[in-house]
Each structure stands twice: as C-alpha cells, then as structure tokens.
Amino acid sequence: MKAALDGNGIHTEMAAISRTFVMKCGGSTLEELPDSFYEDLVKLQGSGIQPVIVHGGGPAISENLSKLGIETKFVNGLRYTSEEVLDVVEMVLAGSINKKIVRRIGQSSGKALGLSGVDGDLIVARPVSASAEVGLVGDVVGVNASLIEGVLKLGYMPVIAPVGVGANGQRYNINADTAAGAVASELGVQRMIVVTDVPGILKSVNGEKRVLPVVTVQQIEDMILSGEIYGGMIPKVRAAIACINGKVREVVIVDGSQPGVLGKVLAGEIIGTKIMRM
C-alpha cells in the first residue's frame, strides 16, 4: 500500500497494512452467522480497520449440483471439478453467495464490493499437481493486490469469491482457505482470521476434546501425521502454514457464532486457536 497524507503527516505503508486483516469464512458457516457478526464487521470498518473477506460455499455448491443431477466427489478434501461442475461453482460462489454477503453487510449499514478472482485477474492460478485426480482445481500463483487496495481506498470492504483464472483464460476452482492465505500473504497483513463453525483446532486430552489455544507449524504437521487433523481441516491448516511462511505473523481459527469474536481476536484476547510460526 502506498503512503498517504493526513492532518498528522504521512501514514507509512506498514501502518496501513496493520489496519487491514483478511477473513476467510467457510461456506458451512455463512448461513449460520448471526446479524450481530455482520454488525461487528461494519463497526470495525467504521473504526478504520479494513476487513478483506474471502469466502467459500461448499454446501450450497453440493446442493445445486444435486439439483442438477451432477455427482459430487471429493479427493483428499478437494472437490473434483469438471467444466460442468465449474459452471455451478462459479454461479454459486461468484453469484448467489457473494452477493448475499455483500447484501448482509449493506443491511448492517456497511459498504462492500463483491469480486470474483476472475475480475481484473484478481487471483491468477495454474492447475494443481494432482489435476489428473481433482480436475480443474487451481493453485494460486498471483494476486492483484493493487485491485484490493483500490477497493479499500474507495471505502468498500472487498468480498472475494475464490474462482481463479489462468494465463489462457481457463477458470479454476480454488480452495477458499488457499485463496485467503494467498491474499493475506500478498497484501502483507499481520493476521488472517479463519471463521468456522468449530471453536478451533481440537486435541484429545485424556479422552476429552480440548481447544488448543496456540499451536506451532511443527505441531500441526505432527497432528496431520497422527490423524488428529483430517478431512476439510487439512486445507485450512495447510493454507495457514503457507501464509505464515510468507509475510503473515499469525492465523487464528475461531467460531463465528461467538459474540464479538472478531473484535476479541483483534484486541489480542485468547480465543480459538492461534497458529504461530515458532
């Protein structure tokens, strides 16, 4: 971000970045989020903090595929994506879900602008290494940070649907956690917040599931190997590790239904699971 002038002089690039955070919201969580969550988002925006939202929409995609008689298949937590499936993915993510989020922010008197990763080459992608097994699923190779920064400067909250585009114009289905991690790293924000319907990363202690308040990258790798982290949680933590290895200082996984959860995370309260580099 470029430096800007105000009455007190020059805001440095780092000061601008410190007021921005990336929030990833899962598709299974979106329908359950209370109005108060969106009101909290708008309050943060009004206080000068700049949220950037990257969202998923898995359940709605599966529901629409079912209605159309198209098979839903997952391989290692990633949706198998043919051109036929991708048409539905784009329709749901960049269409109905994206605009519903924008609308709910507007209903809370906020200002949001919905974008797809295809718009302005916002998310540039290439096929994942396992494309033979998963189809048109992409890895992120570039993020147009200047487009996101431009939207923020206009006073709008960017709401990004994770559909990417390749050099030849080919669309790709991007895992939302992967897309959010790439956006956070490219923007150089200090914190990414992953909003889910679980309280954080759970570990069995004496037969009881407990939330881990802080985990390191090595602990996560160990839990994946042991099977304690599995299924859809694996892409979440992999994306967290990828952006922590970049510029992001920490990733926090929280339950979006907890009152005032975003403000609590930004204030440094111990809530959910914080993933740290060390």
N, C-alpha and C positions, 0 to 999 in steps of 0.2 A: 504494500500500500504506500502511496505517495504521502509525503509530509503535507500538512495543511495548516493554514493560519487561523488563529482565533484571537480574541482580545488579549490573551496572555502570552502570545507569541506563537512558536511553532510546536505542533504536536509531532513527535517523532513517529517513524514507521512502527516501531515496537509498541508505542502507546496505543496506536490504532489497533494493532493486532491483539493486544491484551484485552481489548473491549469486545472482541469477537470470539464466539465459540461455535463449533459445529455440533449439531444434534442429529443423531440418527434415530429414527423411530420405526419400529418394526410394524409390518402390516397387521399382525395379530393383535398388536397393542392399540392401533389407531382408533378402532371402533369403540374401545373401552375407555379412552381418555375422557375425563370429565371436562365440563366447560371451564372449570377453575384452572386447569392446566393451560389452556389457551389464554386465559386472562393473565396468568403469571407470565407467559411468553410476551404478551403485549406490554405488561408493566416493565419487564426487562428492557424491551425496545424503547419504551418511553424514558427510561433512566439513562439511556446512552449505550447500553450493552447491545451488541449486534448478533442475534442468532442467525445461523445458516442451517437450514433443515434439509436433510437427505432422508427420504422415506422409502419404505418397502411397500408390499401389498400382496404377499403370498396367498393368504386365504381367499382374497377376492379374485385373484388370478385363477386359482384352482376351481372356485365356484363357477366362474364364467366359462372355463374350459369344459367343465362338466355339462353345463347347459348346452354347449355346442357339440357335445359328444366327442371331445378331443381328450385323449388319455393324458393323465398327469403322471410323470415319472421323475423320481429324484435319484441322483447318483452322487454319493458322498456329500449330501446336504445341498447340492446344486440342482436346480430344475433342468431336466433335459429340454432343450429349446430348439425346435424346428422353425422354419419360416412361418408355418401355420400357428405355432404356439407364440412366436414372437409378435405376430399381429395382435394377439389378445393381450400379451404382456404390455405392449406399448399403449394399447387402447385403455387398459385399466390403470397402469401406473401414471402415464403422462396425461390421461384424460380424467376419469371419474375421481380417482383417489387424490391426485394432485390438486384438482380444483376444489375438492371437498375441504382439504386442509386450508387452502387459501381463503375459502368462504368462511370457515370457522374462525380463522384469525380476524377476518373482516367483521364478523359478528361480535367479536370482542373489542372492536374499535381499533384494531391494528392494521398495518399496511403490509401486504405480502404480494409477491410476484411469483407465479408458477413457471418453472422451466423444466425442460427435458434435457438430458445430456446431449441430445442431438442438436439442440438450439445453439447456434453460434459455435459449434464444435466444443461445447462446454466440457464433455467427457469424451476423450479420444481413446479408443480401445483396439485391442487385437485379440485373436482367438486364444483361449486358454490352452495350455499344453495338452489337456485331456479333451480337446474338442471332438475327437472321434467318439468319445463316450457321452459327452454332455451337449453336443451340438453348438448352437450359436450363442455360447456364453463367452463373455469377454473379460480380459484383464485390462486395467486402466493403464495407459501409457502417457496420458497427458490430461491436464485440467486447465481450462481457460480461466485462470484466477482473476484476470482483469475484468471479465464479464461479471463475475460475482461481486467484485469490489465496486463496479459501476452501479449495480443494483443497490448495494448497501449505501453508497453515496447519495442515491436518489431518495433514501429514507424507507426503502422497502426491505422486507425480510425475504431472502431467496428461499424458495421451496423447490427442491430438485428431485426429479424422478430419475432413477438410475438406469436409463437406456443410453448406451454409448454408440458411437459411430466410428467406423474405421476409415482408413485413408481412401478407400474406394467407394465410400458411401454405404457400406454394409452396416446394418444395425446389429447391436449386440445386447443381450440381456446381461446386466451387470448385477452381481450380488450387492444389495444395498449397504451391507457392512463394509465391503471392499470399496465401494464408491465413496462412502462417507470418510473412510480412512484416507483415501487419496485426496479428497477435497481438503480435509483438515491439514494434511501434510503440505499440500501445495500452497494453501493460504498462510501456513506457518503459525497457526493458532497454538496456544499453550494447552488447550483442553478440548477433548471430544467427549460428549456425553451420549451414551447409548441408552435410550429409553426402551424398556421392555416390559413384559408382564411378569417378570420374576424379580426377586429382591436383590439379585447379584449372582456371583459365582458361588455355588454351594459345594461344601465338602463334608463327607461323612466323618463325624467325630463320635466315637463310642455308639455307633448305630443311629446317630441323630444328624440330620442335615443342618448345617450351620453356614451362614453367610461369611465369606472371607472378606474382612474389611480392606485388606491390602494384599495384592499378590505381585510377584515378580514374573518377568518373562520366563525364567527358568522353571518356576513353579507351574506355570501354565503348560509348558512343554511336557513336564512330568505328569500332569493330570490328564493330558490328552493320551499319553502313552498308557497310563493306567486305566483309561476308560471312564474316569470321573467327569471329564468334559467330553461330550459326544454330540452327534447329530448337528442340529442347527446352531448350537453354541460354538462349534468349531470355527465356522467362518467369522463369527463375531470376534473371537479372541485372536484369530489369525490377522484380521484387519487391524485390531488394536496393536498387535506386535509390530505390524508393518509400519504404522504411522508413528509409533513410539520410537522405532529405529530411525525415523526421519526427524522432523522438527517438533513433533508434538511431545509435550512433557508428561502428560498423563491421560488415561482414558478411564472414565467412570461409568460403570454399568448400574442402572437404577430402575426401580419400579415406578412407572409414570403415574400410578394411581395415588402415590403418597402425596399428601398436601404440601404444596410449596417446594417440591423436590428440586427444581432447577435452581431456585434461589439458594437453597441449602447447600447444593454442590458448589455453586459459585462463591459462596461465603466460606467454603473450606470445611463445612461440617462433615463428620464421618457418617456417610450414608452409602448404601450399596457396596460395590466392590471397586476399589481403585487399582488400576493396573499401572505399575511403575516400571521404568527401565531397569533400575538397580534391583 
